[in-house]
Amino acid sequence: MNDVVNLTEAAAYQIKDMMKQVEEENPYLRISVKGGGCSGLSYGMGFDTEKQDGDIELNQYGIHILVDHESAPILKGTKIDYKESLMGGGFTIDNPNAIASCGCGASFRTAANAGNPEQC
């Protein structure tokens, strides 16, 4: 399932830079989907030290990525990039499964899973 999530080179560079600031040795990058947000689902991305049962492990640009088995189908085909602008930089997530997203861009829903929307 190597096509669950794909990092661009720019995203990988930024993640590796962020990993240097983490005190743990060889942390995993965990990418997940959680219920909540304006449209019902929201992305989670952070560092983890342990692999859980059922996690899918990917290795891209030397980064060990974990995706839990419930998030994997929702994230399938997702591309994560990092963009710089005059206002600063940030990660962008292009999920082909998202059919609607909130104006803030941090929340989405899919045809199969609307989650539980919260007010923005």
Jmol script that loads the backbone (N, CA, C; Angstrom):
load data "model"
ATOM      1  N   MET A   1       0.830  -1.198   0.000  1.00  0.00           N
ATOM      2  CA  MET A   1       0.000   0.000   0.000  1.00  0.00           C
ATOM      3  C   MET A   1       0.870   1.257   0.000  1.00  0.00           C
ATOM      4  N   ASN A   2       1.864   1.270  -0.846  1.00  0.00           N
ATOM      5  CA  ASN A   2       2.762   2.414  -0.887  1.00  0.00           C
ATOM      6  C   ASN A   2       2.106   3.664  -1.441  1.00  0.00           C
ATOM      7  N   ASP A   3       0.911   3.552  -2.001  1.00  0.00           N
ATOM      8  CA  ASP A   3       0.265   4.727  -2.581  1.00  0.00           C
ATOM      9  C   ASP A   3      -0.756   5.354  -1.633  1.00  0.00           C
ATOM     10  N   VAL A   4      -0.688   5.041  -0.345  1.00  0.00           N
ATOM     11  CA  VAL A   4      -1.611   5.636   0.618  1.00  0.00           C
ATOM     12  C   VAL A   4      -1.340   7.130   0.717  1.00  0.00           C
ATOM     13  N   VAL A   5      -0.097   7.500   0.997  1.00  0.00           N
ATOM     14  CA  VAL A   5       0.315   8.898   1.133  1.00  0.00           C
ATOM     15  C   VAL A   5       1.632   9.067   0.390  1.00  0.00           C
ATOM     16  N   ASN A   6       1.752  10.167  -0.337  1.00  0.00           N
ATOM     17  CA  ASN A   6       2.993  10.466  -1.034  1.00  0.00           C
ATOM     18  C   ASN A   6       3.472  11.857  -0.650  1.00  0.00           C
ATOM     19  N   LEU A   7       4.717  11.925  -0.179  1.00  0.00           N
ATOM     20  CA  LEU A   7       5.334  13.198   0.151  1.00  0.00           C
ATOM     21  C   LEU A   7       6.051  13.750  -1.073  1.00  0.00           C
ATOM     22  N   THR A   8       5.997  15.057  -1.250  1.00  0.00           N
ATOM     23  CA  THR A   8       6.837  15.677  -2.270  1.00  0.00           C
ATOM     24  C   THR A   8       8.218  15.872  -1.651  1.00  0.00           C
ATOM     25  N   GLU A   9       9.173  16.177  -2.490  1.00  0.00           N
ATOM     26  CA  GLU A   9      10.526  16.420  -2.001  1.00  0.00           C
ATOM     27  C   GLU A   9      10.559  17.620  -1.058  1.00  0.00           C
ATOM     28  N   ALA A  10       9.782  18.663  -1.371  1.00  0.00           N
ATOM     29  CA  ALA A  10       9.729  19.854  -0.515  1.00  0.00           C
ATOM     30  C   ALA A  10       9.159  19.515   0.863  1.00  0.00           C
ATOM     31  N   ALA A  11       8.115  18.696   0.911  1.00  0.00           N
ATOM     32  CA  ALA A  11       7.527  18.289   2.188  1.00  0.00           C
ATOM     33  C   ALA A  11       8.519  17.448   2.983  1.00  0.00           C
ATOM     34  N   ALA A  12       9.193  16.529   2.305  1.00  0.00           N
ATOM     35  CA  ALA A  12      10.172  15.675   2.979  1.00  0.00           C
ATOM     36  C   ALA A  12      11.300  16.510   3.573  1.00  0.00           C
ATOM     37  N   TYR A  13      11.775  17.490   2.838  1.00  0.00           N
ATOM     38  CA  TYR A  13      12.841  18.361   3.335  1.00  0.00           C
ATOM     39  C   TYR A  13      12.399  19.081   4.607  1.00  0.00           C
ATOM     40  N   GLN A  14      11.185  19.605   4.604  1.00  0.00           N
ATOM     41  CA  GLN A  14      10.664  20.330   5.771  1.00  0.00           C
ATOM     42  C   GLN A  14      10.474  19.385   6.947  1.00  0.00           C
ATOM     43  N   ILE A  15       9.965  18.197   6.699  1.00  0.00           N
ATOM     44  CA  ILE A  15       9.741  17.213   7.769  1.00  0.00           C
ATOM     45  C   ILE A  15      11.071  16.794   8.385  1.00  0.00           C
ATOM     46  N   LYS A  16      12.077  16.554   7.538  1.00  0.00           N
ATOM     47  CA  LYS A  16      13.395  16.184   8.070  1.00  0.00           C
ATOM     48  C   LYS A  16      13.966  17.305   8.929  1.00  0.00           C
ATOM     49  N   ASP A  17      13.754  18.540   8.510  1.00  0.00           N
ATOM     50  CA  ASP A  17      14.223  19.682   9.289  1.00  0.00           C
ATOM     51  C   ASP A  17      13.514  19.718  10.645  1.00  0.00           C
ATOM     52  N   MET A  18      12.227  19.452  10.651  1.00  0.00           N
ATOM     53  CA  MET A  18      11.454  19.430  11.899  1.00  0.00           C
ATOM     54  C   MET A  18      11.883  18.264  12.788  1.00  0.00           C
ATOM     55  N   MET A  19      12.243  17.145  12.182  1.00  0.00           N
ATOM     56  CA  MET A  19      12.661  15.966  12.946  1.00  0.00           C
ATOM     57  C   MET A  19      13.941  16.241  13.726  1.00  0.00           C
ATOM     58  N   LYS A  20      14.786  17.119  13.214  1.00  0.00           N
ATOM     59  CA  LYS A  20      16.034  17.457  13.907  1.00  0.00           C
ATOM     60  C   LYS A  20      15.747  18.118  15.254  1.00  0.00           C
ATOM     61  N   GLN A  21      14.579  18.729  15.391  1.00  0.00           N
ATOM     62  CA  GLN A  21      14.215  19.425  16.624  1.00  0.00           C
ATOM     63  C   GLN A  21      13.532  18.506  17.643  1.00  0.00           C
ATOM     64  N   VAL A  22      13.182  17.287  17.212  1.00  0.00           N
ATOM     65  CA  VAL A  22      12.537  16.318  18.103  1.00  0.00           C
ATOM     66  C   VAL A  22      13.620  15.606  18.899  1.00  0.00           C
ATOM     67  N   GLU A  23      13.406  15.448  20.183  1.00  0.00           N
ATOM     68  CA  GLU A  23      14.426  14.853  21.046  1.00  0.00           C
ATOM     69  C   GLU A  23      14.526  13.336  20.902  1.00  0.00           C
ATOM     70  N   GLU A  24      13.507  12.697  20.368  1.00  0.00           N
ATOM     71  CA  GLU A  24      13.524  11.243  20.204  1.00  0.00           C
ATOM     72  C   GLU A  24      14.407  10.864  19.015  1.00  0.00           C
ATOM     73  N   GLU A  25      15.064   9.707  19.122  1.00  0.00           N
ATOM     74  CA  GLU A  25      15.860   9.216  17.997  1.00  0.00           C
ATOM     75  C   GLU A  25      14.963   8.477  17.023  1.00  0.00           C
ATOM     76  N   ASN A  26      15.145   8.738  15.756  1.00  0.00           N
ATOM     77  CA  ASN A  26      14.413   8.073  14.674  1.00  0.00           C
ATOM     78  C   ASN A  26      12.899   8.065  14.883  1.00  0.00           C
ATOM     79  N   PRO A  27      12.291   9.222  15.048  1.00  0.00           N
ATOM     80  CA  PRO A  27      10.825   9.240  15.230  1.00  0.00           C
ATOM     81  C   PRO A  27      10.105   8.874  13.929  1.00  0.00           C
ATOM     82  N   TYR A  28       8.919   8.348  14.077  1.00  0.00           N
ATOM     83  CA  TYR A  28       8.046   8.100  12.938  1.00  0.00           C
ATOM     84  C   TYR A  28       7.242   9.371  12.670  1.00  0.00           C
ATOM     85  N   LEU A  29       6.855   9.562  11.430  1.00  0.00           N
ATOM     86  CA  LEU A  29       5.878  10.589  11.091  1.00  0.00           C
ATOM     87  C   LEU A  29       4.531   9.883  11.022  1.00  0.00           C
ATOM     88  N   ARG A  30       3.607  10.255  11.891  1.00  0.00           N
ATOM     89  CA  ARG A  30       2.279   9.645  11.886  1.00  0.00           C
ATOM     90  C   ARG A  30       1.310  10.586  11.186  1.00  0.00           C
ATOM     91  N   ILE A  31       0.611  10.039  10.183  1.00  0.00           N
ATOM     92  CA  ILE A  31      -0.405  10.785   9.440  1.00  0.00           C
ATOM     93  C   ILE A  31      -1.728  10.068   9.660  1.00  0.00           C
ATOM     94  N   SER A  32      -2.747  10.837  10.048  1.00  0.00           N
ATOM     95  CA  SER A  32      -4.022  10.207  10.385  1.00  0.00           C
ATOM     96  C   SER A  32      -5.188  11.098  10.003  1.00  0.00           C
ATOM     97  N   VAL A  33      -6.367  10.536  10.149  1.00  0.00           N
ATOM     98  CA  VAL A  33      -7.618  11.261   9.961  1.00  0.00           C
ATOM     99  C   VAL A  33      -8.422  11.066  11.232  1.00  0.00           C
ATOM    100  N   LYS A  34      -8.976  12.154  11.736  1.00  0.00           N
ATOM    101  CA  LYS A  34      -9.784  12.095  12.951  1.00  0.00           C
ATOM    102  C   LYS A  34     -11.138  12.740  12.681  1.00  0.00           C
ATOM    103  N   GLY A  35     -12.138  12.348  13.432  1.00  0.00           N
ATOM    104  CA  GLY A  35     -13.440  12.975  13.335  1.00  0.00           C
ATOM    105  C   GLY A  35     -13.394  14.368  13.927  1.00  0.00           C
ATOM    106  N   GLY A  36     -14.150  15.280  13.325  1.00  0.00           N
ATOM    107  CA  GLY A  36     -14.207  16.649  13.833  1.00  0.00           C
ATOM    108  C   GLY A  36     -13.905  17.653  12.741  1.00  0.00           C
ATOM    109  N   GLY A  37     -13.858  18.908  13.106  1.00  0.00           N
ATOM    110  CA  GLY A  37     -13.628  19.968  12.129  1.00  0.00           C
ATOM    111  C   GLY A  37     -14.942  20.391  11.493  1.00  0.00           C
ATOM    112  N   CYS A  38     -14.902  21.448  10.746  1.00  0.00           N
ATOM    113  CA  CYS A  38     -16.112  22.031  10.144  1.00  0.00           C
ATOM    114  C   CYS A  38     -16.827  21.082   9.195  1.00  0.00           C
ATOM    115  N   SER A  39     -16.060  20.288   8.449  1.00  0.00           N
ATOM    116  CA  SER A  39     -16.669  19.399   7.456  1.00  0.00           C
ATOM    117  C   SER A  39     -16.819  17.969   7.939  1.00  0.00           C
ATOM    118  N   GLY A  40     -16.313  17.650   9.131  1.00  0.00           N
ATOM    119  CA  GLY A  40     -16.527  16.327   9.688  1.00  0.00           C
ATOM    120  C   GLY A  40     -15.270  15.521   9.923  1.00  0.00           C
ATOM    121  N   LEU A  41     -14.231  15.717   9.124  1.00  0.00           N
ATOM    122  CA  LEU A  41     -12.973  14.997   9.292  1.00  0.00           C
ATOM    123  C   LEU A  41     -11.831  16.006   9.285  1.00  0.00           C
ATOM    124  N   SER A  42     -10.757  15.689   9.984  1.00  0.00           N
ATOM    125  CA  SER A  42      -9.588  16.555   9.942  1.00  0.00           C
ATOM    126  C   SER A  42      -8.329  15.699   9.919  1.00  0.00           C
ATOM    127  N   TYR A  43      -7.271  16.271   9.366  1.00  0.00           N
ATOM    128  CA  TYR A  43      -5.997  15.577   9.256  1.00  0.00           C
ATOM    129  C   TYR A  43      -5.200  15.734  10.540  1.00  0.00           C
ATOM    130  N   GLY A  44      -4.427  14.720  10.840  1.00  0.00           N
ATOM    131  CA  GLY A  44      -3.470  14.785  11.930  1.00  0.00           C
ATOM    132  C   GLY A  44      -2.101  14.421  11.388  1.00  0.00           C
ATOM    133  N   MET A  45      -1.094  15.162  11.817  1.00  0.00           N
ATOM    134  CA  MET A  45       0.263  14.870  11.384  1.00  0.00           C
ATOM    135  C   MET A  45       1.193  15.251  12.526  1.00  0.00           C
ATOM    136  N   GLY A  46       1.980  14.299  12.981  1.00  0.00           N
ATOM    137  CA  GLY A  46       2.892  14.561  14.082  1.00  0.00           C
ATOM    138  C   GLY A  46       3.901  13.432  14.200  1.00  0.00           C
ATOM    139  N   PHE A  47       4.757  13.543  15.177  1.00  0.00           N
ATOM    140  CA  PHE A  47       5.794  12.538  15.370  1.00  0.00           C
ATOM    141  C   PHE A  47       5.371  11.547  16.445  1.00  0.00           C
ATOM    142  N   ASP A  48       5.782  10.300  16.255  1.00  0.00           N
ATOM    143  CA  ASP A  48       5.449   9.221  17.176  1.00  0.00           C
ATOM    144  C   ASP A  48       6.696   8.376  17.371  1.00  0.00           C
ATOM    145  N   THR A  49       6.777   7.699  18.497  1.00  0.00           N
ATOM    146  CA  THR A  49       7.946   6.863  18.775  1.00  0.00           C
ATOM    147  C   THR A  49       7.641   5.375  18.650  1.00  0.00           C
ATOM    148  N   GLU A  50       6.349   5.029  18.556  1.00  0.00           N
ATOM    149  CA  GLU A  50       5.999   3.612  18.524  1.00  0.00           C
ATOM    150  C   GLU A  50       5.031   3.292  17.396  1.00  0.00           C
ATOM    151  N   LYS A  51       5.279   2.147  16.793  1.00  0.00           N
ATOM    152  CA  LYS A  51       4.380   1.618  15.775  1.00  0.00           C
ATOM    153  C   LYS A  51       3.298   0.817  16.490  1.00  0.00           C
ATOM    154  N   GLN A  52       2.031   1.015  16.102  1.00  0.00           N
ATOM    155  CA  GLN A  52       0.903   0.313  16.713  1.00  0.00           C
ATOM    156  C   GLN A  52       0.482  -0.866  15.827  1.00  0.00           C
ATOM    157  N   ASP A  53      -0.208  -1.844  16.436  1.00  0.00           N
ATOM    158  CA  ASP A  53      -0.741  -2.961  15.663  1.00  0.00           C
ATOM    159  C   ASP A  53      -1.662  -2.424  14.578  1.00  0.00           C
ATOM    160  N   GLY A  54      -1.524  -2.907  13.378  1.00  0.00           N
ATOM    161  CA  GLY A  54      -2.372  -2.488  12.271  1.00  0.00           C
ATOM    162  C   GLY A  54      -1.851  -1.283  11.510  1.00  0.00           C
ATOM    163  N   ASP A  55      -0.783  -0.645  11.996  1.00  0.00           N
ATOM    164  CA  ASP A  55      -0.215   0.492  11.267  1.00  0.00           C
ATOM    165  C   ASP A  55       0.399   0.039   9.953  1.00  0.00           C
ATOM    166  N   ILE A  56       0.234   0.862   8.958  1.00  0.00           N
ATOM    167  CA  ILE A  56       0.914   0.671   7.686  1.00  0.00           C
ATOM    168  C   ILE A  56       2.161   1.534   7.759  1.00  0.00           C
ATOM    169  N   GLU A  57       3.313   0.952   7.443  1.00  0.00           N
ATOM    170  CA  GLU A  57       4.563   1.713   7.482  1.00  0.00           C
ATOM    171  C   GLU A  57       5.058   1.953   6.063  1.00  0.00           C
ATOM    172  N   LEU A  58       5.347   3.199   5.772  1.00  0.00           N
ATOM    173  CA  LEU A  58       5.894   3.608   4.483  1.00  0.00           C
ATOM    174  C   LEU A  58       7.265   4.222   4.729  1.00  0.00           C
ATOM    175  N   ASN A  59       8.103   4.220   3.723  1.00  0.00           N
ATOM    176  CA  ASN A  59       9.396   4.874   3.817  1.00  0.00           C
ATOM    177  C   ASN A  59       9.583   5.713   2.567  1.00  0.00           C
ATOM    178  N   GLN A  60       9.595   7.029   2.740  1.00  0.00           N
ATOM    179  CA  GLN A  60       9.770   7.948   1.623  1.00  0.00           C
ATOM    180  C   GLN A  60      10.828   8.971   1.983  1.00  0.00           C
ATOM    181  N   TYR A  61      11.796   9.134   1.130  1.00  0.00           N
ATOM    182  CA  TYR A  61      12.891  10.083   1.340  1.00  0.00           C
ATOM    183  C   TYR A  61      13.594   9.836   2.680  1.00  0.00           C
ATOM    184  N   GLY A  62      13.632   8.581   3.121  1.00  0.00           N
ATOM    185  CA  GLY A  62      14.276   8.254   4.385  1.00  0.00           C
ATOM    186  C   GLY A  62      13.422   8.549   5.607  1.00  0.00           C
ATOM    187  N   ILE A  63      12.166   8.927   5.396  1.00  0.00           N
ATOM    188  CA  ILE A  63      11.240   9.212   6.494  1.00  0.00           C
ATOM    189  C   ILE A  63      10.335   8.005   6.684  1.00  0.00           C
ATOM    190  N   HIS A  64      10.276   7.498   7.911  1.00  0.00           N
ATOM    191  CA  HIS A  64       9.393   6.371   8.218  1.00  0.00           C
ATOM    192  C   HIS A  64       8.021   6.944   8.587  1.00  0.00           C
ATOM    193  N   ILE A  65       7.024   6.600   7.797  1.00  0.00           N
ATOM    194  CA  ILE A  65       5.678   7.139   7.939  1.00  0.00           C
ATOM    195  C   ILE A  65       4.752   6.033   8.445  1.00  0.00           C
ATOM    196  N   LEU A  66       3.915   6.372   9.419  1.00  0.00           N
ATOM    197  CA  LEU A  66       2.904   5.443   9.917  1.00  0.00           C
ATOM    198  C   LEU A  66       1.514   5.984   9.600  1.00  0.00           C
ATOM    199  N   VAL A  67       0.642   5.091   9.125  1.00  0.00           N
ATOM    200  CA  VAL A  67      -0.762   5.416   8.884  1.00  0.00           C
ATOM    201  C   VAL A  67      -1.582   4.291   9.504  1.00  0.00           C
ATOM    202  N   ASP A  68      -2.528   4.644  10.374  1.00  0.00           N
ATOM    203  CA  ASP A  68      -3.348   3.602  10.988  1.00  0.00           C
ATOM    204  C   ASP A  68      -4.297   3.007   9.947  1.00  0.00           C
ATOM    205  N   HIS A  69      -4.738   1.782  10.208  1.00  0.00           N
ATOM    206  CA  HIS A  69      -5.539   1.058   9.219  1.00  0.00           C
ATOM    207  C   HIS A  69      -6.889   1.709   8.942  1.00  0.00           C
ATOM    208  N   GLU A  70      -7.433   2.486   9.882  1.00  0.00           N
ATOM    209  CA  GLU A  70      -8.711   3.167   9.645  1.00  0.00           C
ATOM    210  C   GLU A  70      -8.540   4.402   8.766  1.00  0.00           C
ATOM    211  N   SER A  71      -7.414   5.081   8.886  1.00  0.00           N
ATOM    212  CA  SER A  71      -7.157   6.279   8.083  1.00  0.00           C
ATOM    213  C   SER A  71      -6.708   5.948   6.659  1.00  0.00           C
ATOM    214  N   ALA A  72      -6.094   4.791   6.479  1.00  0.00           N
ATOM    215  CA  ALA A  72      -5.499   4.445   5.189  1.00  0.00           C
ATOM    216  C   ALA A  72      -6.460   4.556   4.003  1.00  0.00           C
ATOM    217  N   PRO A  73      -7.684   3.996   4.063  1.00  0.00           N
ATOM    218  CA  PRO A  73      -8.556   4.108   2.897  1.00  0.00           C
ATOM    219  C   PRO A  73      -8.999   5.550   2.614  1.00  0.00           C
ATOM    220  N   ILE A  74      -9.107   6.361   3.656  1.00  0.00           N
ATOM    221  CA  ILE A  74      -9.513   7.757   3.485  1.00  0.00           C
ATOM    222  C   ILE A  74      -8.373   8.565   2.870  1.00  0.00           C
ATOM    223  N   LEU A  75      -7.126   8.176   3.180  1.00  0.00           N
ATOM    224  CA  LEU A  75      -5.957   8.896   2.691  1.00  0.00           C
ATOM    225  C   LEU A  75      -5.405   8.367   1.371  1.00  0.00           C
ATOM    226  N   LYS A  76      -5.907   7.237   0.900  1.00  0.00           N
ATOM    227  CA  LYS A  76      -5.339   6.593  -0.293  1.00  0.00           C
ATOM    228  C   LYS A  76      -5.193   7.587  -1.444  1.00  0.00           C
ATOM    229  N   GLY A  77      -3.955   7.721  -1.930  1.00  0.00           N
ATOM    230  CA  GLY A  77      -3.670   8.610  -3.050  1.00  0.00           C
ATOM    231  C   GLY A  77      -3.367  10.045  -2.651  1.00  0.00           C
ATOM    232  N   THR A  78      -3.308  10.336  -1.356  1.00  0.00           N
ATOM    233  CA  THR A  78      -3.085  11.701  -0.880  1.00  0.00           C
ATOM    234  C   THR A  78      -1.640  12.148  -1.116  1.00  0.00           C
ATOM    235  N   LYS A  79      -1.511  13.392  -1.556  1.00  0.00           N
ATOM    236  CA  LYS A  79      -0.187  13.994  -1.776  1.00  0.00           C
ATOM    237  C   LYS A  79       0.002  15.125  -0.769  1.00  0.00           C
ATOM    238  N   ILE A  80       1.122  15.087  -0.052  1.00  0.00           N
ATOM    239  CA  ILE A  80       1.444  16.125   0.918  1.00  0.00           C
ATOM    240  C   ILE A  80       2.631  16.921   0.388  1.00  0.00           C
ATOM    241  N   ASP A  81       2.446  18.229   0.299  1.00  0.00           N
ATOM    242  CA  ASP A  81       3.470  19.120  -0.225  1.00  0.00           C
ATOM    243  C   ASP A  81       3.749  20.201   0.812  1.00  0.00           C
ATOM    244  N   TYR A  82       4.814  20.941   0.622  1.00  0.00           N
ATOM    245  CA  TYR A  82       5.124  22.087   1.469  1.00  0.00           C
ATOM    246  C   TYR A  82       5.347  23.279   0.554  1.00  0.00           C
ATOM    247  N   LYS A  83       4.643  24.364   0.816  1.00  0.00           N
ATOM    248  CA  LYS A  83       4.719  25.568  -0.016  1.00  0.00           C
ATOM    249  C   LYS A  83       5.181  26.745   0.830  1.00  0.00           C
ATOM    250  N   GLU A  84       6.047  27.545   0.263  1.00  0.00           N
ATOM    251  CA  GLU A  84       6.496  28.798   0.872  1.00  0.00           C
ATOM    252  C   GLU A  84       5.783  29.948   0.179  1.00  0.00           C
ATOM    253  N   SER A  85       5.405  30.959   0.954  1.00  0.00           N
ATOM    254  CA  SER A  85       4.797  32.155   0.380  1.00  0.00           C
ATOM    255  C   SER A  85       5.297  33.363   1.167  1.00  0.00           C
ATOM    256  N   LEU A  86       4.874  34.543   0.773  1.00  0.00           N
ATOM    257  CA  LEU A  86       5.268  35.754   1.479  1.00  0.00           C
ATOM    258  C   LEU A  86       4.777  35.754   2.917  1.00  0.00           C
ATOM    259  N   MET A  87       3.687  35.047   3.177  1.00  0.00           N
ATOM    260  CA  MET A  87       3.095  34.990   4.513  1.00  0.00           C
ATOM    261  C   MET A  87       3.679  33.853   5.356  1.00  0.00           C
ATOM    262  N   GLY A  88       4.633  33.115   4.815  1.00  0.00           N
ATOM    263  CA  GLY A  88       5.223  31.987   5.535  1.00  0.00           C
ATOM    264  C   GLY A  88       5.020  30.709   4.758  1.00  0.00           C
ATOM    265  N   GLY A  89       5.279  29.598   5.394  1.00  0.00           N
ATOM    266  CA  GLY A  89       5.150  28.314   4.726  1.00  0.00           C
ATOM    267  C   GLY A  89       4.150  27.429   5.424  1.00  0.00           C
ATOM    268  N   GLY A  90       3.748  26.386   4.728  1.00  0.00           N
ATOM    269  CA  GLY A  90       2.813  25.441   5.321  1.00  0.00           C
ATOM    270  C   GLY A  90       2.627  24.214   4.451  1.00  0.00           C
ATOM    271  N   PHE A  91       2.144  23.170   5.063  1.00  0.00           N
ATOM    272  CA  PHE A  91       1.877  21.931   4.341  1.00  0.00           C
ATOM    273  C   PHE A  91       0.537  22.041   3.625  1.00  0.00           C
ATOM    274  N   THR A  92       0.473  21.484   2.433  1.00  0.00           N
ATOM    275  CA  THR A  92      -0.784  21.383   1.699  1.00  0.00           C
ATOM    276  C   THR A  92      -1.077  19.905   1.504  1.00  0.00           C
ATOM    277  N   ILE A  93      -2.345  19.564   1.594  1.00  0.00           N
ATOM    278  CA  ILE A  93      -2.761  18.174   1.457  1.00  0.00           C
ATOM    279  C   ILE A  93      -3.759  18.080   0.320  1.00  0.00           C
ATOM    280  N   ASP A  94      -3.416  17.277  -0.670  1.00  0.00           N
ATOM    281  CA  ASP A  94      -4.288  17.048  -1.820  1.00  0.00           C
ATOM    282  C   ASP A  94      -4.809  15.622  -1.720  1.00  0.00           C
ATOM    283  N   ASN A  95      -6.050  15.491  -1.248  1.00  0.00           N
ATOM    284  CA  ASN A  95      -6.666  14.184  -1.038  1.00  0.00           C
ATOM    285  C   ASN A  95      -7.723  13.972  -2.119  1.00  0.00           C
ATOM    286  N   PRO A  96      -7.499  13.024  -3.039  1.00  0.00           N
ATOM    287  CA  PRO A  96      -8.469  12.792  -4.102  1.00  0.00           C
ATOM    288  C   PRO A  96      -9.804  12.248  -3.606  1.00  0.00           C
ATOM    289  N   ASN A  97      -9.859  11.793  -2.353  1.00  0.00           N
ATOM    290  CA  ASN A  97     -11.090  11.239  -1.791  1.00  0.00           C
ATOM    291  C   ASN A  97     -11.981  12.299  -1.161  1.00  0.00           C
ATOM    292  N   ALA A  98     -11.446  13.494  -0.938  1.00  0.00           N
ATOM    293  CA  ALA A  98     -12.226  14.567  -0.323  1.00  0.00           C
ATOM    294  C   ALA A  98     -13.188  15.158  -1.349  1.00  0.00           C
ATOM    295  N   ILE A  99     -14.464  15.199  -0.988  1.00  0.00           N
ATOM    296  CA  ILE A  99     -15.464  15.764  -1.908  1.00  0.00           C
ATOM    297  C   ILE A  99     -15.887  17.165  -1.492  1.00  0.00           C
ATOM    298  N   ALA A 100     -15.560  17.550  -0.265  1.00  0.00           N
ATOM    299  CA  ALA A 100     -15.871  18.897   0.227  1.00  0.00           C
ATOM    300  C   ALA A 100     -14.884  19.233   1.318  1.00  0.00           C
ATOM    301  N   SER A 101     -14.564  20.515   1.431  1.00  0.00           N
ATOM    302  CA  SER A 101     -13.678  20.948   2.503  1.00  0.00           C
ATOM    303  C   SER A 101     -14.175  22.272   3.066  1.00  0.00           C
ATOM    304  N   CYS A 102     -13.706  22.564   4.252  1.00  0.00           N
ATOM    305  CA  CYS A 102     -14.086  23.792   4.932  1.00  0.00           C
ATOM    306  C   CYS A 102     -13.265  24.952   4.371  1.00  0.00           C
ATOM    307  N   GLY A 103     -13.736  26.150   4.572  1.00  0.00           N
ATOM    308  CA  GLY A 103     -13.012  27.324   4.106  1.00  0.00           C
ATOM    309  C   GLY A 103     -11.630  27.447   4.718  1.00  0.00           C
ATOM    310  N   CYS A 104     -11.447  26.911   5.920  1.00  0.00           N
ATOM    311  CA  CYS A 104     -10.140  26.979   6.578  1.00  0.00           C
ATOM    312  C   CYS A 104      -9.156  25.995   5.957  1.00  0.00           C
ATOM    313  N   GLY A 105      -9.662  25.004   5.195  1.00  0.00           N
ATOM    314  CA  GLY A 105      -8.802  24.047   4.523  1.00  0.00           C
ATOM    315  C   GLY A 105      -8.299  22.926   5.407  1.00  0.00           C
ATOM    316  N   ALA A 106      -8.640  22.925   6.682  1.00  0.00           N
ATOM    317  CA  ALA A 106      -8.141  21.909   7.601  1.00  0.00           C
ATOM    318  C   ALA A 106      -9.136  20.772   7.814  1.00  0.00           C
ATOM    319  N   SER A 107     -10.323  20.904   7.275  1.00  0.00           N
ATOM    320  CA  SER A 107     -11.358  19.918   7.493  1.00  0.00           C
ATOM    321  C   SER A 107     -11.956  19.507   6.148  1.00  0.00           C
ATOM    322  N   PHE A 108     -12.414  18.254   6.069  1.00  0.00           N
ATOM    323  CA  PHE A 108     -12.933  17.742   4.804  1.00  0.00           C
ATOM    324  C   PHE A 108     -13.914  16.619   5.073  1.00  0.00           C
ATOM    325  N   ARG A 109     -14.560  16.157   4.014  1.00  0.00           N
ATOM    326  CA  ARG A 109     -15.375  14.950   4.094  1.00  0.00           C
ATOM    327  C   ARG A 109     -15.216  14.177   2.804  1.00  0.00           C
ATOM    328  N   THR A 110     -15.509  12.893   2.874  1.00  0.00           N
ATOM    329  CA  THR A 110     -15.446  12.026   1.702  1.00  0.00           C
ATOM    330  C   THR A 110     -16.848  11.531   1.395  1.00  0.00           C
ATOM    331  N   ALA A 111     -17.021  10.909   0.247  1.00  0.00           N
ATOM    332  CA  ALA A 111     -18.333  10.375  -0.122  1.00  0.00           C
ATOM    333  C   ALA A 111     -18.761   9.295   0.863  1.00  0.00           C
ATOM    334  N   ALA A 112     -17.808   8.527   1.380  1.00  0.00           N
ATOM    335  CA  ALA A 112     -18.121   7.412   2.268  1.00  0.00           C
ATOM    336  C   ALA A 112     -18.131   7.801   3.740  1.00  0.00           C
ATOM    337  N   ASN A 113     -17.538   8.950   4.097  1.00  0.00           N
ATOM    338  CA  ASN A 113     -17.405   9.282   5.509  1.00  0.00           C
ATOM    339  C   ASN A 113     -17.525  10.787   5.693  1.00  0.00           C
ATOM    340  N   ALA A 114     -18.616  11.213   6.302  1.00  0.00           N
ATOM    341  CA  ALA A 114     -18.829  12.633   6.560  1.00  0.00           C
ATOM    342  C   ALA A 114     -18.336  13.035   7.937  1.00  0.00           C
ATOM    343  N   GLY A 115     -18.066  12.057   8.825  1.00  0.00           N
ATOM    344  CA  GLY A 115     -17.612  12.393  10.174  1.00  0.00           C
ATOM    345  C   GLY A 115     -18.695  13.131  10.949  1.00  0.00           C
ATOM    346  N   ASN A 116     -18.308  13.814  11.988  1.00  0.00           N
ATOM    347  CA  ASN A 116     -19.211  14.620  12.808  1.00  0.00           C
ATOM    348  C   ASN A 116     -18.771  16.068  12.758  1.00  0.00           C
ATOM    349  N   PRO A 117     -19.419  16.878  11.916  1.00  0.00           N
ATOM    350  CA  PRO A 117     -19.000  18.281  11.781  1.00  0.00           C
ATOM    351  C   PRO A 117     -19.145  19.057  13.082  1.00  0.00           C
ATOM    352  N   GLU A 118     -18.207  19.979  13.295  1.00  0.00           N
ATOM    353  CA  GLU A 118     -18.261  20.922  14.400  1.00  0.00           C
ATOM    354  C   GLU A 118     -18.428  22.305  13.806  1.00  0.00           C
ATOM    355  N   GLN A 119     -18.821  23.260  14.599  1.00  0.00           N
ATOM    356  CA  GLN A 119     -18.895  24.624  14.095  1.00  0.00           C
ATOM    357  C   GLN A 119     -17.502  25.209  14.049  1.00  0.00           C
ATOM    358  N   CYS A 120     -17.223  26.012  13.002  1.00  0.00           N
ATOM    359  CA  CYS A 120     -15.909  26.668  12.873  1.00  0.00           C
ATOM    360  C   CYS A 120     -15.820  27.826  13.839  1.00  0.00           C
TER     361      CYS A 120
END
end "model"
wireframe off; spacefill off
backbone 0.3
color backbone group
